[in-house]
Amino acid sequence: MWTQEEAVFEGNYYQVRGAINQPKSVQKPHIPLLIGGGGEQITLKLVAQYGNACNVSGSLETIQRKLDALKKHCETVGRDYEQIHRTVTLSCMIGETDEQAEAKIPTNLPGRAAILASSLVGSPDTLRKRLAKLEEIGVQEVILRFPDVLNLDMLRFFARELIV
C-alpha cells in the first residue's frame, strides 16, 4: 500500500484487492514501523527483523527483560539494536507525596501491587528517579497515560514539575 497505486494481497486469512492508500508516505520505502507488544519470542523478534521502533510496558524489571530479549533477537538477525527506537507506555499518577499519588489507586483494587510496579506513581522526585532508571536501561521515549486526564490541576502540576 505504500508503493503501489492499488494494492493486492493474497494471504492465508485475508485478501485485499484494489486497496488505495493516498497520499503516499514521503519516507521511502515506507513509514517507520513502531511495533507495540512485549512477546519475547515472536513480537520482539518481529521488531528486530522489521521494526523501526518498539513499545513495551510493565515493571522496570519486565521492561529490562524485554529489552534484553530484543537485543538478543537483534544479534541473531544481524541488526544493530541501537537502530531501534525504544518506547514504553505507562500510566501516571502524580501527587505532592508518594502516599498522595498512591492513594489515587484504590487499596482494594485487584492487582494493585502490579499496577503500582508498572506505572509511574509518586511525587515529582519519585517520578524523576523512575524516569532516570528507565533511561538507564535503554528506554528512549515514555508515553504517558493519565487515568484522571480531566483533572487539569494534576496535569498542570505534572507539567510544572516535570516538563522543562
N, C-alpha and C positions, 0 to 999 in steps of 0.2 A: 504493500500500500504506500510505501514511501518512495518507490521508484517507478511504478507503472501508472499509466493513466487510469486503467481499470484493473484491479487485482483479481486473480483467480487462485483459489486454494482448494486442494482436494486432500483432506486428511481422513483419518480413521473415523472420527466422530463428527467433524464439521466440514462443510463445504461452503465456499464463497465464490460467487460468480458476479463480476461486474461491480465490485465494491469500489467506491470512489473516496479518496482522501484528498481534499483540497482545502487550503493551499498546501503545497508540499513543504516539508521541512527545509530550512536553509542549511542545516547540518548534513553533511554527506559522509557516509551513505544514509544515515538515519539520525533521528533524535537520540540523545543519550538515554540509556535504559537504566532506570532505578528499579531493582527487583526487591520487593519487600517480603520478608519472611525469614525465619530462622532455622528452617530444617537443615540440619547439619550434614546430612548425607546427599540430599538432592538439591534443595533450593540454593544452598550456598555453593554447591558445585556449579549450578547454572550461572550464578553470579560470577564465579571465576572464569567461566567459559565465555559468557556473553554480556555481562553487566558492566555498566559504567559506574554504577553506584548501588549500594545496598542499604536496607533499612531493617534493623533488628530491634528487639526490645527485651526487657527482663531486668533482673537484678544485675549489679555490677559484675558479679562472678559469672552469670549467664552470658552477659554481653561479651566478656573477655573470652569465654569458651567458644562462643560463636565466631568471634573474630579470629581466634586461633584456628578454628576449623576452616574458615575462609582462606587463611594464609596457607594452610596445608593443601587445599584444593588448588590454589594458585600455583604452588610449587609443582603439583602433579601435572597440571596442564601447561606449565611453562609461561605463566602470566605474572607480571610484576604486580604484587599486592598493592603497592603504592599507587597504581593507576586507578584503583577503585576507591571512589568517594564513599566513606563510611558514615552512615547516619543512624540515629536512634530516635524512637518516638517514646516519650514519657509523659505521664500525667503530672501536673504540677499543682501543689497546694503550698502557698506561702503564708507565713504569719510572722508576727513580731518575734515570737519564740518558736522553738521546735514543738513545744507542747500545744501552742495555739494552732499551728499548722496541722499537727496530727489529730487534733480534736475535730477537724473537718471530715475525718473518716469515722463513721460510726463504729463504736467499740464492739458491737455485736455483729458486725458485717462478716459473713463467712469469707475466709481468705484474707482477712485484714493484714496479717503479717506479710503475706506475699505482695499485697498491694503496696504496702509501705516500702518493701525492698525493691520493687520495680517501678517506683515513682520518684519524682523529685519533690520531697516533702520536708519542710522545715523553715527555719529562719533564713534571712538573706545570707548569713555567714555559712550556714549548713549547705545551702544550695550552691554557693560558690565552691565549697570544698568538694561536693559531689561532682560538679561540672569539671573541676580540675582533674579528678580521678578518671572521669570519662575520657578526657583529653589524653591523659597519661596512657590509657590502654589502647588508644588509637582512634577514638571517635572524633570525627571532624565536624559534625553538624548535629545539633539537637533540635528535634521538632517537638514542640510542647503542646499538650492538650490541657486546657483549663476546664475542669468539670464545672466550675462555677463561673463560666465565662461572662455571665450577665452582671457579675459583681464588679463594676468598674473601679471601685475603690481598691480591690485586690489587684486588678490589672495595673492600675496606676502605681500602686506600691511596688509591684514586681518591676515595672519599667524604671521607676525612680531608683530602686536599689540595685538592679542587676544589668540594666542596659546602659552602656556607656557611650 
